[in-house]
Amino acid sequence: MKESWTKLFIIGPLPYLGRPIGICKNKDIFFVKEDEELAKCDLSTHTIQEVGIKRMFSRSQIASYKESLISIAE
């Protein structure tokens, strides 16, 4: 339903970046470039940085985590 969507931002065109694979809490967007390297688009500074990691599998995704002193078993 169109009414249920909220447009947060528009990105593009970015011809040398491939498809987006994830977004972080601070709204950085991660892309897989044409050469399989990962890149990050920082929406607060409007810059793109190479992450220095090459994608190893055909399907990739970004996952976030939060460090904690509490055990998962508790």
PDB file of N, CA, C and O in Angstrom:
ATOM      1  N   MET A   1       0.833  -1.171   0.000  1.00  0.00           N
ATOM      2  CA  MET A   1       0.000   0.000   0.000  1.00  0.00           C
ATOM      3  C   MET A   1       0.882   1.241   0.000  1.00  0.00           C
ATOM      4  O   MET A   1       1.789   1.364   0.823  1.00  0.00           O
ATOM      5  N   LYS A   2       0.622   2.132  -0.898  1.00  0.00           N
ATOM      6  CA  LYS A   2       1.427   3.333  -1.042  1.00  0.00           C
ATOM      7  C   LYS A   2       1.404   4.186   0.226  1.00  0.00           C
ATOM      8  O   LYS A   2       2.402   4.832   0.545  1.00  0.00           O
ATOM      9  N   GLU A   3       0.290   4.202   0.950  1.00  0.00           N
ATOM     10  CA  GLU A   3       0.167   5.034   2.136  1.00  0.00           C
ATOM     11  C   GLU A   3       1.071   4.566   3.268  1.00  0.00           C
ATOM     12  O   GLU A   3       1.370   5.344   4.174  1.00  0.00           O
ATOM     13  N   SER A   4       1.513   3.307   3.238  1.00  0.00           N
ATOM     14  CA  SER A   4       2.308   2.764   4.335  1.00  0.00           C
ATOM     15  C   SER A   4       3.804   3.023   4.173  1.00  0.00           C
ATOM     16  O   SER A   4       4.574   2.683   5.071  1.00  0.00           O
ATOM     17  N   TRP A   5       4.237   3.603   3.075  1.00  0.00           N
ATOM     18  CA  TRP A   5       5.661   3.854   2.823  1.00  0.00           C
ATOM     19  C   TRP A   5       6.001   5.297   3.122  1.00  0.00           C
ATOM     20  O   TRP A   5       5.208   6.199   2.854  1.00  0.00           O
ATOM     21  N   THR A   6       7.186   5.515   3.682  1.00  0.00           N
ATOM     22  CA  THR A   6       7.700   6.854   3.927  1.00  0.00           C
ATOM     23  C   THR A   6       9.065   6.971   3.265  1.00  0.00           C
ATOM     24  O   THR A   6       9.974   6.203   3.579  1.00  0.00           O
ATOM     25  N   LYS A   7       9.215   7.913   2.363  1.00  0.00           N
ATOM     26  CA  LYS A   7      10.501   8.114   1.690  1.00  0.00           C
ATOM     27  C   LYS A   7      11.438   8.850   2.639  1.00  0.00           C
ATOM     28  O   LYS A   7      11.160   9.974   3.055  1.00  0.00           O
ATOM     29  N   LEU A   8      12.555   8.202   2.978  1.00  0.00           N
ATOM     30  CA  LEU A   8      13.510   8.803   3.901  1.00  0.00           C
ATOM     31  C   LEU A   8      14.581   9.594   3.183  1.00  0.00           C
ATOM     32  O   LEU A   8      14.979  10.662   3.647  1.00  0.00           O
ATOM     33  N   PHE A   9      15.060   9.078   2.043  1.00  0.00           N
ATOM     34  CA  PHE A   9      16.096   9.758   1.289  1.00  0.00           C
ATOM     35  C   PHE A   9      16.147   9.191  -0.117  1.00  0.00           C
ATOM     36  O   PHE A   9      15.612   8.117  -0.391  1.00  0.00           O
ATOM     37  N   ILE A  10      16.800   9.930  -1.003  1.00  0.00           N
ATOM     38  CA  ILE A  10      16.987   9.510  -2.392  1.00  0.00           C
ATOM     39  C   ILE A  10      18.486   9.442  -2.643  1.00  0.00           C
ATOM     40  O   ILE A  10      19.225  10.365  -2.302  1.00  0.00           O
ATOM     41  N   ILE A  11      18.927   8.346  -3.239  1.00  0.00           N
ATOM     42  CA  ILE A  11      20.346   8.179  -3.567  1.00  0.00           C
ATOM     43  C   ILE A  11      20.446   7.909  -5.057  1.00  0.00           C
ATOM     44  O   ILE A  11      19.676   7.126  -5.613  1.00  0.00           O
ATOM     45  N   GLY A  12      21.402   8.565  -5.695  1.00  0.00           N
ATOM     46  CA  GLY A  12      21.637   8.233  -7.084  1.00  0.00           C
ATOM     47  C   GLY A  12      21.736   9.460  -7.948  1.00  0.00           C
ATOM     48  O   GLY A  12      21.469  10.577  -7.503  1.00  0.00           O
ATOM     49  N   PRO A  13      22.116   9.249  -9.164  1.00  0.00           N
ATOM     50  CA  PRO A  13      22.659   7.987  -9.667  1.00  0.00           C
ATOM     51  C   PRO A  13      24.120   7.806  -9.245  1.00  0.00           C
ATOM     52  O   PRO A  13      24.879   8.774  -9.203  1.00  0.00           O
ATOM     53  N   LEU A  14      24.501   6.602  -8.942  1.00  0.00           N
ATOM     54  CA  LEU A  14      25.869   6.252  -8.576  1.00  0.00           C
ATOM     55  C   LEU A  14      26.319   5.116  -9.489  1.00  0.00           C
ATOM     56  O   LEU A  14      26.257   3.953  -9.092  1.00  0.00           O
ATOM     57  N   PRO A  15      26.765   5.426 -10.692  1.00  0.00           N
ATOM     58  CA  PRO A  15      26.993   4.390 -11.709  1.00  0.00           C
ATOM     59  C   PRO A  15      28.073   3.375 -11.358  1.00  0.00           C
ATOM     60  O   PRO A  15      27.990   2.240 -11.828  1.00  0.00           O
ATOM     61  N   TYR A  16      29.080   3.716 -10.561  1.00  0.00           N
ATOM     62  CA  TYR A  16      30.147   2.759 -10.295  1.00  0.00           C
ATOM     63  C   TYR A  16      29.841   1.876  -9.081  1.00  0.00           C
ATOM     64  O   TYR A  16      30.585   0.935  -8.807  1.00  0.00           O
ATOM     65  N   LEU A  17      28.772   2.163  -8.360  1.00  0.00           N
ATOM     66  CA  LEU A  17      28.377   1.306  -7.253  1.00  0.00           C
ATOM     67  C   LEU A  17      27.351   0.294  -7.738  1.00  0.00           C
ATOM     68  O   LEU A  17      26.514   0.589  -8.591  1.00  0.00           O
ATOM     69  N   GLY A  18      27.435  -0.883  -7.185  1.00  0.00           N
ATOM     70  CA  GLY A  18      26.472  -1.924  -7.528  1.00  0.00           C
ATOM     71  C   GLY A  18      25.209  -1.769  -6.703  1.00  0.00           C
ATOM     72  O   GLY A  18      24.685  -0.670  -6.522  1.00  0.00           O
ATOM     73  N   ARG A  19      24.744  -2.889  -6.216  1.00  0.00           N
ATOM     74  CA  ARG A  19      23.486  -2.863  -5.475  1.00  0.00           C
ATOM     75  C   ARG A  19      23.736  -2.634  -3.985  1.00  0.00           C
ATOM     76  O   ARG A  19      24.774  -3.042  -3.464  1.00  0.00           O
ATOM     77  N   PRO A  20      22.799  -1.987  -3.297  1.00  0.00           N
ATOM     78  CA  PRO A  20      22.937  -1.826  -1.851  1.00  0.00           C
ATOM     79  C   PRO A  20      22.715  -3.158  -1.149  1.00  0.00           C
ATOM     80  O   PRO A  20      21.873  -3.950  -1.572  1.00  0.00           O
ATOM     81  N   ILE A  21      23.468  -3.410  -0.074  1.00  0.00           N
ATOM     82  CA  ILE A  21      23.297  -4.665   0.658  1.00  0.00           C
ATOM     83  C   ILE A  21      22.942  -4.444   2.117  1.00  0.00           C
ATOM     84  O   ILE A  21      22.667  -5.412   2.825  1.00  0.00           O
ATOM     85  N   GLY A  22      22.937  -3.214   2.588  1.00  0.00           N
ATOM     86  CA  GLY A  22      22.564  -2.985   3.979  1.00  0.00           C
ATOM     87  C   GLY A  22      22.652  -1.537   4.384  1.00  0.00           C
ATOM     88  O   GLY A  22      23.269  -0.715   3.706  1.00  0.00           O
ATOM     89  N   ILE A  23      22.023  -1.241   5.502  1.00  0.00           N
ATOM     90  CA  ILE A  23      22.035   0.116   6.056  1.00  0.00           C
ATOM     91  C   ILE A  23      22.276   0.001   7.558  1.00  0.00           C
ATOM     92  O   ILE A  23      21.781  -0.924   8.203  1.00  0.00           O
ATOM     93  N   CYS A  24      23.028   0.934   8.104  1.00  0.00           N
ATOM     94  CA  CYS A  24      23.343   0.926   9.540  1.00  0.00           C
ATOM     95  C   CYS A  24      22.423   1.880  10.284  1.00  0.00           C
ATOM     96  O   CYS A  24      21.670   2.642   9.678  1.00  0.00           O
ATOM     97  N   LYS A  25      22.496   1.824  11.614  1.00  0.00           N
ATOM     98  CA  LYS A  25      21.674   2.717  12.445  1.00  0.00           C
ATOM     99  C   LYS A  25      21.933   4.178  12.139  1.00  0.00           C
ATOM    100  O   LYS A  25      21.012   4.994  12.166  1.00  0.00           O
ATOM    101  N   ASN A  26      23.195   4.517  11.845  1.00  0.00           N
ATOM    102  CA  ASN A  26      23.518   5.917  11.552  1.00  0.00           C
ATOM    103  C   ASN A  26      23.217   6.271  10.096  1.00  0.00           C
ATOM    104  O   ASN A  26      23.609   7.332   9.611  1.00  0.00           O
ATOM    105  N   LYS A  27      22.519   5.373   9.410  1.00  0.00           N
ATOM    106  CA  LYS A  27      22.036   5.555   8.033  1.00  0.00           C
ATOM    107  C   LYS A  27      23.136   5.508   6.984  1.00  0.00           C
ATOM    108  O   LYS A  27      22.946   6.005   5.874  1.00  0.00           O
ATOM    109  N   ASP A  28      24.295   4.915   7.318  1.00  0.00           N
ATOM    110  CA  ASP A  28      25.284   4.622   6.286  1.00  0.00           C
ATOM    111  C   ASP A  28      24.739   3.480   5.436  1.00  0.00           C
ATOM    112  O   ASP A  28      24.157   2.532   5.963  1.00  0.00           O
ATOM    113  N   ILE A  29      24.925   3.569   4.138  1.00  0.00           N
ATOM    114  CA  ILE A  29      24.441   2.528   3.234  1.00  0.00           C
ATOM    115  C   ILE A  29      25.641   1.807   2.637  1.00  0.00           C
ATOM    116  O   ILE A  29      26.572   2.445   2.148  1.00  0.00           O
ATOM    117  N   PHE A  30      25.621   0.483   2.677  1.00  0.00           N
ATOM    118  CA  PHE A  30      26.707  -0.323   2.140  1.00  0.00           C
ATOM    119  C   PHE A  30      26.323  -0.864   0.776  1.00  0.00           C
ATOM    120  O   PHE A  30      25.193  -1.301   0.557  1.00  0.00           O
ATOM    121  N   PHE A  31      27.295  -0.828  -0.149  1.00  0.00           N
ATOM    122  CA  PHE A  31      27.100  -1.278  -1.520  1.00  0.00           C
ATOM    123  C   PHE A  31      28.176  -2.295  -1.890  1.00  0.00           C
ATOM    124  O   PHE A  31      29.265  -2.299  -1.317  1.00  0.00           O
ATOM    125  N   VAL A  32      27.858  -3.152  -2.849  1.00  0.00           N
ATOM    126  CA  VAL A  32      28.861  -4.006  -3.472  1.00  0.00           C
ATOM    127  C   VAL A  32      29.216  -3.346  -4.797  1.00  0.00           C
ATOM    128  O   VAL A  32      28.354  -3.189  -5.661  1.00  0.00           O
ATOM    129  N   LYS A  33      30.483  -2.956  -4.964  1.00  0.00           N
ATOM    130  CA  LYS A  33      30.917  -2.302  -6.195  1.00  0.00           C
ATOM    131  C   LYS A  33      31.055  -3.328  -7.316  1.00  0.00           C
ATOM    132  O   LYS A  33      30.970  -4.535  -7.086  1.00  0.00           O
ATOM    133  N   GLU A  34      31.265  -2.840  -8.502  1.00  0.00           N
ATOM    134  CA  GLU A  34      31.417  -3.705  -9.677  1.00  0.00           C
ATOM    135  C   GLU A  34      32.575  -4.681  -9.546  1.00  0.00           C
ATOM    136  O   GLU A  34      32.531  -5.773 -10.113  1.00  0.00           O
ATOM    137  N   ASP A  35      33.632  -4.292  -8.791  1.00  0.00           N
ATOM    138  CA  ASP A  35      34.798  -5.161  -8.612  1.00  0.00           C
ATOM    139  C   ASP A  35      34.672  -6.056  -7.372  1.00  0.00           C
ATOM    140  O   ASP A  35      35.662  -6.632  -6.920  1.00  0.00           O
ATOM    141  N   GLU A  36      33.443  -6.175  -6.818  1.00  0.00           N
ATOM    142  CA  GLU A  36      33.122  -7.014  -5.656  1.00  0.00           C
ATOM    143  C   GLU A  36      33.645  -6.445  -4.333  1.00  0.00           C
ATOM    144  O   GLU A  36      33.509  -7.101  -3.300  1.00  0.00           O
ATOM    145  N   GLU A  37      34.238  -5.246  -4.332  1.00  0.00           N
ATOM    146  CA  GLU A  37      34.663  -4.592  -3.096  1.00  0.00           C
ATOM    147  C   GLU A  37      33.445  -3.918  -2.458  1.00  0.00           C
ATOM    148  O   GLU A  37      32.507  -3.524  -3.151  1.00  0.00           O
ATOM    149  N   LEU A  38      33.476  -3.791  -1.120  1.00  0.00           N
ATOM    150  CA  LEU A  38      32.390  -3.113  -0.416  1.00  0.00           C
ATOM    151  C   LEU A  38      32.707  -1.630  -0.277  1.00  0.00           C
ATOM    152  O   LEU A  38      33.861  -1.239  -0.099  1.00  0.00           O
ATOM    153  N   ALA A  39      31.673  -0.820  -0.360  1.00  0.00           N
ATOM    154  CA  ALA A  39      31.803   0.627  -0.189  1.00  0.00           C
ATOM    155  C   ALA A  39      30.678   1.106   0.715  1.00  0.00           C
ATOM    156  O   ALA A  39      29.609   0.499   0.782  1.00  0.00           O
ATOM    157  N   LYS A  40      30.945   2.215   1.412  1.00  0.00           N
ATOM    158  CA  LYS A  40      29.975   2.787   2.347  1.00  0.00           C
ATOM    159  C   LYS A  40      29.638   4.205   1.913  1.00  0.00           C
ATOM    160  O   LYS A  40      30.534   5.009   1.657  1.00  0.00           O
ATOM    161  N   CYS A  41      28.368   4.508   1.832  1.00  0.00           N
ATOM    162  CA  CYS A  41      27.899   5.858   1.522  1.00  0.00           C
ATOM    163  C   CYS A  41      27.450   6.498   2.827  1.00  0.00           C
ATOM    164  O   CYS A  41      26.471   6.061   3.431  1.00  0.00           O
ATOM    165  N   ASP A  42      28.164   7.535   3.264  1.00  0.00           N
ATOM    166  CA  ASP A  42      27.857   8.239   4.506  1.00  0.00           C
ATOM    167  C   ASP A  42      26.916   9.393   4.174  1.00  0.00           C
ATOM    168  O   ASP A  42      27.327  10.376   3.558  1.00  0.00           O
ATOM    169  N   LEU A  43      25.660   9.273   4.580  1.00  0.00           N
ATOM    170  CA  LEU A  43      24.664  10.279   4.227  1.00  0.00           C
ATOM    171  C   LEU A  43      24.836  11.582   4.998  1.00  0.00           C
ATOM    172  O   LEU A  43      24.339  12.620   4.561  1.00  0.00           O
ATOM    173  N   SER A  44      25.532  11.552   6.140  1.00  0.00           N
ATOM    174  CA  SER A  44      25.727  12.795   6.902  1.00  0.00           C
ATOM    175  C   SER A  44      26.802  13.674   6.270  1.00  0.00           C
ATOM    176  O   SER A  44      26.706  14.900   6.329  1.00  0.00           O
ATOM    177  N   THR A  45      27.837  13.059   5.657  1.00  0.00           N
ATOM    178  CA  THR A  45      28.908  13.842   5.031  1.00  0.00           C
ATOM    179  C   THR A  45      28.830  13.835   3.502  1.00  0.00           C
ATOM    180  O   THR A  45      29.586  14.536   2.830  1.00  0.00           O
ATOM    181  N   HIS A  46      27.912  13.039   2.964  1.00  0.00           N
ATOM    182  CA  HIS A  46      27.735  12.918   1.510  1.00  0.00           C
ATOM    183  C   HIS A  46      29.015  12.422   0.833  1.00  0.00           C
ATOM    184  O   HIS A  46      29.401  12.904  -0.232  1.00  0.00           O
ATOM    185  N   THR A  47      29.663  11.447   1.477  1.00  0.00           N
ATOM    186  CA  THR A  47      30.886  10.872   0.916  1.00  0.00           C
ATOM    187  C   THR A  47      30.736   9.365   0.756  1.00  0.00           C
ATOM    188  O   THR A  47      29.894   8.731   1.391  1.00  0.00           O
ATOM    189  N   ILE A  48      31.575   8.814  -0.109  1.00  0.00           N
ATOM    190  CA  ILE A  48      31.623   7.370  -0.327  1.00  0.00           C
ATOM    191  C   ILE A  48      33.026   6.905   0.013  1.00  0.00           C
ATOM    192  O   ILE A  48      34.010   7.472  -0.462  1.00  0.00           O
ATOM    193  N   GLN A  49      33.116   5.863   0.842  1.00  0.00           N
ATOM    194  CA  GLN A  49      34.407   5.321   1.246  1.00  0.00           C
ATOM    195  C   GLN A  49      34.468   3.838   0.893  1.00  0.00           C
ATOM    196  O   GLN A  49      33.483   3.112   1.028  1.00  0.00           O
ATOM    197  N   GLU A  50      35.632   3.406   0.443  1.00  0.00           N
ATOM    198  CA  GLU A  50      35.840   1.980   0.250  1.00  0.00           C
ATOM    199  C   GLU A  50      36.102   1.367   1.610  1.00  0.00           C
ATOM    200  O   GLU A  50      36.838   1.938   2.414  1.00  0.00           O
ATOM    201  N   VAL A  51      35.513   0.218   1.878  1.00  0.00           N
ATOM    202  CA  VAL A  51      35.628  -0.432   3.181  1.00  0.00           C
ATOM    203  C   VAL A  51      36.904  -1.268   3.265  1.00  0.00           C
ATOM    204  O   VAL A  51      37.428  -1.470   4.360  1.00  0.00           O
ATOM    205  N   GLY A  52      37.404  -1.748   2.156  1.00  0.00           N
ATOM    206  CA  GLY A  52      38.609  -2.565   2.149  1.00  0.00           C
ATOM    207  C   GLY A  52      38.328  -4.040   2.325  1.00  0.00           C
ATOM    208  O   GLY A  52      39.225  -4.804   2.680  1.00  0.00           O
ATOM    209  N   ILE A  53      37.097  -4.452   2.083  1.00  0.00           N
ATOM    210  CA  ILE A  53      36.705  -5.851   2.190  1.00  0.00           C
ATOM    211  C   ILE A  53      36.116  -6.270   0.851  1.00  0.00           C
ATOM    212  O   ILE A  53      35.316  -5.545   0.260  1.00  0.00           O
ATOM    213  N   LYS A  54      36.515  -7.436   0.382  1.00  0.00           N
ATOM    214  CA  LYS A  54      35.983  -7.964  -0.868  1.00  0.00           C
ATOM    215  C   LYS A  54      34.901  -8.989  -0.549  1.00  0.00           C
ATOM    216  O   LYS A  54      35.063  -9.824   0.340  1.00  0.00           O
ATOM    217  N   ARG A  55      33.800  -8.915  -1.283  1.00  0.00           N
ATOM    218  CA  ARG A  55      32.705  -9.861  -1.100  1.00  0.00           C
ATOM    219  C   ARG A  55      33.176 -11.256  -1.487  1.00  0.00           C
ATOM    220  O   ARG A  55      33.808 -11.434  -2.529  1.00  0.00           O
ATOM    221  N   MET A  56      32.871 -12.243  -0.652  1.00  0.00           N
ATOM    222  CA  MET A  56      33.348 -13.599  -0.896  1.00  0.00           C
ATOM    223  C   MET A  56      32.271 -14.516  -1.467  1.00  0.00           C
ATOM    224  O   MET A  56      32.599 -15.538  -2.069  1.00  0.00           O
ATOM    225  N   PHE A  57      31.007 -14.181  -1.296  1.00  0.00           N
ATOM    226  CA  PHE A  57      29.917 -15.037  -1.735  1.00  0.00           C
ATOM    227  C   PHE A  57      28.981 -14.249  -2.637  1.00  0.00           C
ATOM    228  O   PHE A  57      28.985 -13.018  -2.618  1.00  0.00           O
ATOM    229  N   SER A  58      28.181 -14.953  -3.427  1.00  0.00           N
ATOM    230  CA  SER A  58      27.288 -14.258  -4.351  1.00  0.00           C
ATOM    231  C   SER A  58      26.185 -13.503  -3.617  1.00  0.00           C
ATOM    232  O   SER A  58      25.657 -12.519  -4.136  1.00  0.00           O
ATOM    233  N   ARG A  59      25.839 -13.950  -2.432  1.00  0.00           N
ATOM    234  CA  ARG A  59      24.841 -13.235  -1.628  1.00  0.00           C
ATOM    235  C   ARG A  59      25.525 -12.685  -0.387  1.00  0.00           C
ATOM    236  O   ARG A  59      26.129 -13.432   0.383  1.00  0.00           O
ATOM    237  N   SER A  60      25.429 -11.394  -0.201  1.00  0.00           N
ATOM    238  CA  SER A  60      26.045 -10.748   0.957  1.00  0.00           C
ATOM    239  C   SER A  60      25.017  -9.873   1.642  1.00  0.00           C
ATOM    240  O   SER A  60      24.094  -9.359   1.011  1.00  0.00           O
ATOM    241  N   GLN A  61      25.193  -9.712   2.946  1.00  0.00           N
ATOM    242  CA  GLN A  61      24.335  -8.798   3.679  1.00  0.00           C
ATOM    243  C   GLN A  61      25.128  -8.200   4.826  1.00  0.00           C
ATOM    244  O   GLN A  61      26.158  -8.740   5.230  1.00  0.00           O
ATOM    245  N   ILE A  62      24.647  -7.095   5.341  1.00  0.00           N
ATOM    246  CA  ILE A  62      25.274  -6.425   6.470  1.00  0.00           C
ATOM    247  C   ILE A  62      24.442  -6.733   7.707  1.00  0.00           C
ATOM    248  O   ILE A  62      23.215  -6.638   7.674  1.00  0.00           O
ATOM    249  N   ALA A  63      25.102  -7.098   8.787  1.00  0.00           N
ATOM    250  CA  ALA A  63      24.429  -7.339  10.065  1.00  0.00           C
ATOM    251  C   ALA A  63      25.097  -6.483  11.123  1.00  0.00           C
ATOM    252  O   ALA A  63      26.322  -6.357  11.141  1.00  0.00           O
ATOM    253  N   SER A  64      24.317  -5.906  11.990  1.00  0.00           N
ATOM    254  CA  SER A  64      24.889  -5.096  13.066  1.00  0.00           C
ATOM    255  C   SER A  64      24.781  -5.855  14.384  1.00  0.00           C
ATOM    256  O   SER A  64      23.947  -6.745  14.547  1.00  0.00           O
ATOM    257  N   TYR A  65      25.632  -5.483  15.300  1.00  0.00           N
ATOM    258  CA  TYR A  65      25.606  -6.103  16.618  1.00  0.00           C
ATOM    259  C   TYR A  65      25.968  -5.063  17.652  1.00  0.00           C
ATOM    260  O   TYR A  65      26.519  -4.011  17.326  1.00  0.00           O
ATOM    261  N   LYS A  66      25.658  -5.358  18.894  1.00  0.00           N
ATOM    262  CA  LYS A  66      25.998  -4.468  19.998  1.00  0.00           C
ATOM    263  C   LYS A  66      26.735  -5.284  21.040  1.00  0.00           C
ATOM    264  O   LYS A  66      26.240  -6.310  21.507  1.00  0.00           O
ATOM    265  N   GLU A  67      27.928  -4.819  21.402  1.00  0.00           N
ATOM    266  CA  GLU A  67      28.703  -5.528  22.411  1.00  0.00           C
ATOM    267  C   GLU A  67      28.018  -5.396  23.768  1.00  0.00           C
ATOM    268  O   GLU A  67      27.406  -4.373  24.075  1.00  0.00           O
ATOM    269  N   SER A  68      28.134  -6.452  24.574  1.00  0.00           N
ATOM    270  CA  SER A  68      27.512  -6.451  25.880  1.00  0.00           C
ATOM    271  C   SER A  68      28.318  -7.318  26.833  1.00  0.00           C
ATOM    272  O   SER A  68      28.976  -8.268  26.408  1.00  0.00           O
ATOM    273  N   LEU A  69      28.269  -7.000  28.095  1.00  0.00           N
ATOM    274  CA  LEU A  69      28.910  -7.803  29.120  1.00  0.00           C
ATOM    275  C   LEU A  69      27.987  -8.902  29.633  1.00  0.00           C
ATOM    276  O   LEU A  69      28.405  -9.743  30.429  1.00  0.00           O
ATOM    277  N   ILE A  70      26.750  -8.900  29.187  1.00  0.00           N
ATOM    278  CA  ILE A  70      25.778  -9.903  29.600  1.00  0.00           C
ATOM    279  C   ILE A  70      25.895 -11.119  28.691  1.00  0.00           C
ATOM    280  O   ILE A  70      25.941 -10.980  27.469  1.00  0.00           O
ATOM    281  N   SER A  71      25.944 -12.294  29.273  1.00  0.00           N
ATOM    282  CA  SER A  71      26.039 -13.527  28.523  1.00  0.00           C
ATOM    283  C   SER A  71      24.727 -13.822  27.805  1.00  0.00           C
ATOM    284  O   SER A  71      23.651 -13.544  28.334  1.00  0.00           O
ATOM    285  N   ILE A  72      24.813 -14.376  26.619  1.00  0.00           N
ATOM    286  CA  ILE A  72      23.617 -14.757  25.866  1.00  0.00           C
ATOM    287  C   ILE A  72      22.858 -15.854  26.613  1.00  0.00           C
ATOM    288  O   ILE A  72      21.630 -15.914  26.546  1.00  0.00           O
ATOM    289  N   ALA A  73      23.577 -16.715  27.319  1.00  0.00           N
ATOM    290  CA  ALA A  73      22.963 -17.835  28.023  1.00  0.00           C
ATOM    291  C   ALA A  73      22.124 -17.382  29.210  1.00  0.00           C
ATOM    292  O   ALA A  73      21.286 -18.146  29.688  1.00  0.00           O
ATOM    293  N   GLU A  74      22.321 -16.176  29.694  1.00  0.00           N
ATOM    294  CA  GLU A  74      21.573 -15.700  30.871  1.00  0.00           C
ATOM    295  C   GLU A  74      20.168 -15.318  30.546  1.00  0.00           C
ATOM    296  O   GLU A  74      19.422 -14.901  31.432  1.00  0.00           O
TER     297      GLU A  74
END
